Amino acid sequence: MGDSQHVMYAAMDVELEVLDTIVWTSATTIAGAVALLEFWSEIRKASREALQDHQIDTLILSIAGALRDLHPNVTVTA
């Protein structure tokens, strides 16, 4: 049982590392922003653990930044 647990935890570590890489990669195109939104949706459905708050915040800021960079003349009023 011990070896199988090590293998399982190693796989989980790789999965979390990939997840962090995706979350911390900024979108630079509309396609990238859409991909992040779709990724977020898929992770919510498939993941045993939900994204952490800081990861969700990072995704939202990345998407907003990409859209702002692509359309700098758009302003948001609160």
N, C-alpha and C positions, 0 to 999 in steps of 0.2 A: 504494500500500500504506500509506503514511503516514496519509492521511485515514481509511482504514478502521480502522486501529489506534486512532486518537483516538476514533472513534465507539464502538469496542468497549470501550475503557478507560472512557469516559464512562458507558456502560451498566453496566459492572461496578461503578463507583463508586456509581451510583444503587442498584444491587442491595444493595451492602454497607451503604449508608446506611439503606435500608428494613429490612434485617436487624437492624442495631443498634437502630433505633427499636423494633422488635418485642421484641427481647431485653430492652431496658432499660425497657419498659413493665410495671409491676407488675400482676399479676392481682388483681382485687378480688372476683371471684365464682367459684363452682364452675365455671361455664361457661368463664370466662376461664382458669382453671387447666387444665381439660381441653383448651382450645384451644391453650395453650402446649405441653402434652404432645404433642398431635397435630402441631403445627407442628414441634416438635423431631424427631419421627419422619419427617415429610415432608422436612425439610431434610437429614436424614441420607441419605435415598434419592435426592434430586434434585440436591443441591448438588455442584458441582465441588470445593468446599472444605468440609471439615467445620467445624462450629462450633468456635471456639477454647475452651480450658478456662475462661477467665473468663466467656465467654458462657454456657456450660453451667452454671457455678456460679450465675450470675445467674438463669437460668431456674429452677433448682432452688430457690433461695432465694425467688424470687417465688411459686412454686407453694406452697411450704411456708408462707410468710407469709400468703397468701390463705386457705389452709385453716385456719391457726391463728386468723386474724382472724374467720373465719366460725364456728369452733368453739373458743372460748377455753377451755372447760373440759376439753379433751382434753390429756392430758399424755403425754410420751414419756419412757420410762425406758431408759437404756442398759444 
